[in-house]
Amino acid sequence: MAPPPSPSLPPPSPSDDALRLPSLDALRAFEAAARLGSYERAAEALHITASAVGKRVATLEEQLGLTLFQRGSKPLQLSASGREYLAAIWPALEQLARVPQHQRGAQRGQRLRLSAPPTLAREVLVPALPAFAEQHPDIELELVLSVPFLDQGGSDADLDVRHGQALRTDDRPLMQDVLIPLASPALLPDGPLRQPGDLARLPLLRNPLEPWAPWFRAVGLDWPEPEQGPRLFDLGMRLEAALCGQGVVLSRPSLARAALRAGRLRPVLGAGATPWLMASGAYWLLPHGEQPAQQAGAAWLREACERAAADGLALVSGSS
């Protein structure tokens, strides 16, 4: 029996050094923007943000050394170079789109990218992920971490959470949070403190963004801001230091629920007896698109944060 014929080999290709192959994501962003006439419509079609479309097109233009769109035109208008380039890549994109393995099945659904600060993501959002998956099996949620204090602007995520002050007067925080002194049982060998003034004999973990002085005034202590002890900006680091018995942390119970339930952190004056203070800063959801996946993600995010705040308050008030 004669052996089966060998498949024909592809024609020789240019050397790697001569190739300037752009990413497929960049080509799809360019094609969608050209076809739909705006970055916003292209973003909806590709399930990404308009800024991400703009960045991908800009990267493609830089790689090619070409201006693909006429600047300032609305709707978007292709330049002469853009029309020529689109005509050149269109057959390849169409051929790739027809490959069955490349066609995303309806059962795989949409992808939703959520960016959030590390401690909120770890302590509030990760425990709530099963609920999101159960409510929205058609949405693939991708949770990524933002960098607190360094990146206060938006990102290419579909939903962006930031901590600080409101960006707009009509914004509402994701949760109404409180601050309360918590400590490891190792710092409280004789049980809860009898009065707030007993804190004078314990080390205090400091954070310039959430100082101790307002809480001191709320409990009638005329004390200045502490000048000794570690200064830890990150919420997660402060909680970890408190868990290690290094000092008392002025913390949000919403972010310490696991430690409170396990008894690894306790209110210094006892559950239901330790006064709390409303937190000055809050978590905010930045403005986002109106796509169904974004709306579903935002609703889940608010529900998870509100539940975390309520659970944390119940744990330190002794009503859980």
Secondary structure, 3 states (H helix, E strand, C coil): CCCCCCCCCCCCCCCHHHCCCCCHHHHHHHHHHHHHCCHHHHHHHHCCCHHHHHHHHHHHHHHHCCCCECCCCCCCCECHHHHHHHHHHHHHHHHHHHCHHHCCCHHHCEEEEEEECHHHHHHHHHHHHHHHHHHCCCEEEEEEECCCCCCCCCCCCCEEEEEECCCCCCCCCCCCCEEEEEECHHHCCCCCCCCHHHHHHCCECECCCCCCHHHHHHCCCCCCCCCCCCECCCHHHHHHHHHCCCCEEEECHHHCHHHHHCCCCEECCCCCCCCCEECCCEEEECCCCCCHHHHHHHHHHHHHHHHHHHHHHHHHHCCC
